[in-house]
């Protein structure tokens, strides 16, 4: 019997997941990803689509922080 996983972000059941232990995602970031949660949310397992969204969000945050530092 195959194991099913539930994505912590979109609640979709998938056959395979990405393990992203201990990442805290804040409401602002969740809203930008199209997910409606009202408080900080700990993520452990995500589907491929949400994993791609997380990578994109992390890159965006990194670029914003890098830009802010280099402009000083």
C-alpha positions, 0 to 999 in steps of 0.5 A: 500500500502506498503512503499518502502525505498531506501538504501542510500549506494547501492540505492536498494529499500527495504520494510524495512530499518534500520535507522542510522541517521547522520552517516558520512562515508568516501570514504576509508570506502566506498571503503572497502565496495565496494561502489564508492563515492568520498566524505564524505557521510551522511547515514540515511536509509540502507538495511539489507545487507549494515547494516551488512557491516556498523556493520562489518566496525565499528567493524574493525575500533574499533579494529584498534583504540583499538589495536593502543591505547593498543600498546602505 
